[in-house]
């Protein structure tokens, strides 16, 4: 019966019923304040025991369905899921869609492909008892998800302590000059396997990918002195590079000059040999002619020699008949220093230049050689 039908509502005699024929609850105050369960029961037929069983069954099925739905989870490609059942390790799930019973199993996902970075700043004592301030960064990944989740309570804190311990060991085994100079790269190389050994010993499940020493500085009180040392080393390297550059430029040039001198010497040698061979051949030809007529050959050699010698002199000798020799000196040649400084008088009163005397000696020598060869 509807609420607005006649006879609905409170009847005389205290029969205050709702449209479903039920009395309001004691806490309703006569204002229709029904609870949710009463409304659901009214929807399934009032206070029928069979309807109450159906409602309870429906609620249970719904709760079980929700419980099953909330048990599905997805693991990404870069993740691993550590599954615990009542707090005890169960398995490590890889990428994909999985299901676990909620409220029974607990789940923790970790990314095993992302590279994390941890910075560290520390002051260390070197082997020669000096203090250096070092800044570094450690790049790492999660290698074992089970150990990372269960073996260590705080893996990041363990990593920081292990890094500081490994750094203290390698810096304590090196001198300050090595730490501040070119030895930093070697320190990082020596530190990485030691740090990994510490992490494996503590079972952190972390894998060190790289260790970078970003900066190594001396104490502030002596920083200026160390800066001077570093600048001196840089100047040394710069001058060394300049010297090597100069050497690389001058050595090939010297080798080229040496090769050119060797080539010139070889050419000169071949030229001398060829000239000597030609002179020897010409001498052999003259020898045959000299054997046939020695006097004619002597005159010919003398005249050819005098022609070649007098043709190069700067003096001209004019010998008139019955007069004293007249010497003509060209002033233009004398100004250039081309004229000889002295003359030699022949037996006939002629002026003969010094070159002519040398040519006569050459002709005499040639004649003598021909006579000896004959």
C-alpha positions in Angstrom: 0.0 0.0 0.0 1.3 3.4 -0.9 2.2 6.1 1.7 -0.5 8.4 0.3 -3.3 5.9 0.4 -6.2 6.4 2.9 -5.6 4.6 6.1 -1.8 4.7 5.8 0.3 6.1 8.6 -0.6 5.9 12.2 -3.9 4.3 13.0 -6.0 4.9 16.0 -5.1 2.3 18.6 -1.3 2.7 18.0 -0.9 0.5 14.9 1.9 2.5 13.2 2.9 0.4 10.3 4.7 1.2 7.0 3.5 0.1 3.6 5.2 -3.3 4.0 3.2 -4.0 7.1 6.2 -3.6 9.5 6.5 -1.6 12.6 9.3 1.0 12.8 12.3 0.2 15.0 12.5 1.4 18.5 15.2 3.9 17.7 13.3 5.4 14.8 11.2 7.7 17.0 8.2 7.2 14.7 10.0 9.0 11.8 10.7 6.0 9.5 14.5 5.7 10.4 15.0 2.1 9.1 18.5 0.7 8.8 20.0 -0.7 5.5 19.5 -4.3 6.4 15.8 -3.8 7.1 15.4 -2.1 3.7 17.2 -5.0 2.0 15.0 -7.5 3.8 11.9 -5.6 2.8 13.0 -5.7 -0.8 13.3 -9.5 -0.6 9.9 -10.1 1.0 9.9 -8.7 4.5 11.0 -10.8 7.4 10.8 -14.1 5.6 13.6 -16.5 6.8 14.2 -17.8 3.3 14.7 -14.2 2.0 17.2 -13.5 4.8 19.2 -16.6 3.7 19.3 -15.4 0.1 20.4 -12.0 1.1 23.2 -13.4 3.3 24.3 -15.7 0.4 24.4 -12.8 -2.0 26.5 -10.7 0.4 28.9 -13.5 0.8 29.2 -14.1 -3.0 29.8 -10.4 -3.5 32.5 -10.3 -0.8 34.2 -13.3 -2.3 34.1 -11.7 -5.7 35.6 -8.5 -4.5 38.3 -10.4 -2.6 39.1 -12.4 -5.8 39.2 -9.2 -8.0 41.5 -7.4 -5.6 43.9 -10.3 -5.8 44.9 -9.6 -9.4 48.1 -7.5 -10.0 50.4 -6.7 -12.9 54.2 -6.7 -13.0 55.8 -4.5 -15.5 58.7 -5.6 -17.8 61.3 -3.7 -15.7 59.9 -4.9 -12.4 60.1 -7.9 -10.1 57.4 -8.7 -7.5 58.4 -10.3 -4.2 55.5 -12.3 -2.9 55.2 -13.0 0.9 52.6 -15.4 2.4 51.9 -14.6 6.1 55.3 -12.8 6.1 57.2 -15.7 4.7 58.9 -15.6 1.3 56.9 -17.3 -1.4 58.3 -16.5 -4.8 59.6 -13.7 -7.1 57.2 -12.9 -10.0 58.3 -11.7 -13.3 56.5 -9.5 -15.9 52.9 -10.3 -16.6 49.4 -10.5 -15.0 49.3 -12.5 -11.7 46.9 -13.3 -8.9 47.5 -13.8 -5.2 45.0 -14.2 -2.3 44.5 -10.8 -0.7 44.9 -10.5 3.1 47.0 -13.7 2.9 49.8 -12.7 0.6 51.7 -9.4 0.7 53.4 -8.0 -2.4 56.4 -5.6 -3.0 57.5 -4.5 -6.4 61.0 -3.3 -7.2 62.5 -2.0 -10.5 65.5 -4.1 -11.5 66.4 -2.2 -14.7 66.6 1.4 -13.5 70.0 2.7 -12.6 70.1 4.6 -9.4 72.7 7.1 -8.2 74.0 7.8 -4.7 76.3 10.8 -4.0 78.8 10.8 -1.2 81.0 13.5 0.3 83.7 12.5 2.8 87.0 13.5 4.2 89.7 10.9 4.1 93.3 10.4 5.3 95.9 9.4 2.7 98.9 7.1 3.1 101.2 10.1 3.7 98.9 11.4 6.5 97.2 14.2 4.6 93.5 15.0 4.5 91.6 15.3 1.3 87.9 16.1 0.7 86.4 13.7 -1.9 83.1 13.9 -3.7 81.9 10.8 -5.6 78.8 9.1 -7.0 77.9 5.4 -7.2 75.6 4.1 -9.9 73.9 0.8 -9.0 71.0 -1.4 -9.8 68.9 -4.0 -8.0 70.3 -7.4 -9.0 68.5 -9.7 -6.6 65.0 -8.5 -5.7 64.6 -11.1 -2.9 67.8 -10.1 -1.1 67.0 -6.4 -1.6 63.6 -6.8 0.0 64.3 -9.3 2.8 68.0 -9.6 3.6 68.7 -5.9 4.6 66.4 -3.6 6.5 67.8 -0.4 4.8 69.8 -1.2 1.6 70.6 2.5 0.8 72.1 3.1 4.2 74.1 -0.1 3.9 75.3 1.0 0.5 76.4 4.4 1.9 78.4 2.7 4.7 80.0 0.2 2.4 81.0 3.0 -0.1 82.6 5.0 2.7 84.5 1.9 3.9 85.8 1.1 0.4 86.8 4.7 -0.2 88.7 4.9 3.0 90.6 1.7 2.1 91.7 2.9 -1.4 92.5 6.5 -0.3 94.4 5.2 2.7 96.6 3.2 0.4 97.5 6.1 -1.9 99.5 9.3 -1.5 97.9 12.7 -1.6 99.5 13.6 -5.0 97.9 10.5 -6.6 94.5 11.3 -5.2 94.6 14.9 -6.3 96.2 14.2 -9.7 95.9 11.6 -12.3 95.5 8.7 -9.8 91.8 9.5 -9.3 90.7 7.3 -12.2 92.7 4.4 -10.8 91.2 4.9 -7.3 87.7 4.6 -8.8 88.8 1.4 -10.7 90.2 -0.1 -7.5 87.2 0.9 -5.4 84.4 -0.6 -7.5 85.3 -4.3 -7.0 85.9 -3.8 -3.3 82.5 -2.1 -2.9 80.8 -4.9 -4.8 82.5 -7.4 -2.5 81.1 -5.6 0.6 77.6 -5.5 -0.9 77.7 -9.2 -1.7 78.9 -9.9 1.8 76.0 -8.0 3.3 73.6 -9.6 0.9 72.0 -6.4 -0.2 71.1 -7.6 -3.7 72.7 -4.5 -5.3 75.0 -4.4 -8.3 77.5 -1.6 -8.7 77.6 -0.3 -12.3 80.1 2.5 -12.0 82.0 4.6 -9.5 82.9 8.2 -10.4 85.2 10.4 -8.3 83.9 13.8 -9.1 86.3 16.0 -7.1 89.3 15.6 -4.8 90.4 18.7 -3.0 93.1 19.4 -0.4 92.2 21.2 2.8 91.5 24.9 2.5 94.6 26.0 4.4 96.9 24.6 1.8 94.8 24.8 -1.3 96.7 27.7 -2.8 100.0 25.8 -2.6 98.5 22.7 -4.2 97.0 24.9 -6.9 100.5 26.2 -7.7 101.7 22.6 -7.9 98.9 21.7 -10.3 99.6 24.7 -12.5 103.3 23.8 -12.6 102.4 20.3 -13.8 100.1 21.7 -16.4 102.9 24.0 -17.6 105.2 21.0 -17.8 102.7 19.1 -19.9 102.2 22.1 -22.1 105.9 22.6 -22.7 106.3 18.9 -23.3 103.6 18.9 -26.0 105.2 22.0 -27.6 108.6 20.3 -27.7 107.0 17.2 -29.2 105.3 19.3 -31.8 108.5 21.1 -32.7 110.3 17.7 -32.9 107.6 16.3 -35.1 108.1 19.3 -37.4 111.9 19.5 -37.5 112.8 15.9 -37.8 110.9 15.3 -41.1 112.4 18.5 -42.5 115.9 17.3 -41.5 115.3 13.9 -43.0 114.1 15.6 -46.2 117.3 17.8 -46.3 119.4 14.7 -45.7 117.7 12.8 -48.5 118.2 15.8 -50.8 121.9 16.0 -50.0 122.3 12.3 -50.7 120.5 12.7 -54.0 122.7 15.7 -54.9 125.8 13.7 -54.0 124.7 10.8 -56.0 124.0 13.0 -59.0 127.4 14.8 -58.6 129.1 11.4 -58.4 127.4 10.2 -61.6 128.3 13.5 -63.3 131.9 13.2 -62.4 132.1 9.6 -63.5 130.4 10.5 -66.8 132.7 13.5 -67.3 135.7 11.4 -66.5 134.5 8.7 -68.9 134.0 11.3 -71.6 137.5 12.8 -71.1 139.0 9.4 -71.2 137.2 8.6 -74.5 138.2 12.0 -75.9 141.8 11.4 -74.8 141.9 8.0 -76.5 140.6 9.6 -79.7 143.4 12.3 -79.5 146.0 9.6 -78.9 145.4 8.0 -82.2 145.7 11.4 -84.0 148.8 12.3 -82.0 150.5 9.0 -83.0 150.0 9.8 -86.7 151.3 13.4 -86.6 152.7 14.6 -83.2 153.7 18.2 -84.3 150.4 19.1 -85.8 148.6 17.8 -82.8 150.8 19.8 -80.5 150.0 23.0 -82.4 146.3 22.2 -82.5 146.1 21.6 -78.8 148.0 24.7 -78.1 145.8 26.9 -80.3 142.6 25.4 -78.9 143.8 25.9 -75.4 144.8 29.5 -76.0 141.5 30.2 -77.7 139.5 28.9 -74.8 141.6 30.8 -72.3 141.9 34.1 -74.1 138.2 34.1 -74.9 137.4 34.5 -71.2 140.0 37.2 -70.4 139.0 40.9 -70.0 142.3 42.2 -71.4 143.0 42.8 -75.1 146.6 42.8 -76.3 147.4 44.7 -79.6 151.0 44.1 -80.9 151.9 46.5 -83.8 154.8 45.7 -86.1 158.1 47.2 -84.8 156.4 49.0 -81.9 156.2 48.4 -78.2 153.3 46.4 -77.0 150.2 48.4 -76.3 148.0 47.3 -73.5 144.3 48.2 -73.5 142.5 48.0 -70.2 138.6 48.2 -70.4 137.6 50.6 -67.6 134.1 49.0 -67.1 135.7 45.6 -66.4 138.3 47.1 -64.1 135.6 48.7 -62.0 134.0 45.3 -61.5 137.2 43.6 -60.5 137.1 41.3 -63.6 140.6 42.2 -64.9 143.6 40.2 -63.7 146.0 42.0 -61.4 149.2 41.1 -63.1 150.6 40.2 -66.5 153.4 37.8 -67.7 155.7 38.9 -70.6 156.4 36.2 -73.1 159.7 35.7 -74.9 158.5 37.7 -77.9 157.4 40.8 -75.7 153.7 39.9 -75.7 151.5 40.5 -72.6 150.0 37.2 -71.5 147.3 37.1 -68.8 147.8 34.7 -65.8 144.9 32.6 -67.1 146.8 32.2 -70.3 149.8 30.8 -68.5 147.6 28.4 -66.7 146.2 27.3 -70.1 149.6 26.9 -71.5 150.5 24.6 -68.6 147.4 22.6 -69.3 148.3 22.3 -73.0 151.8 21.2 -72.1 150.4 18.7 -69.6 148.1 17.3 -72.3 151.0 17.0 -74.8 153.2 15.3 -72.3 150.4 12.8 -71.6 150.0 12.1 -75.2 153.8 11.5 -75.6 153.8 9.1 -72.7 150.8 7.2 -74.0 152.5 6.9 -77.4 
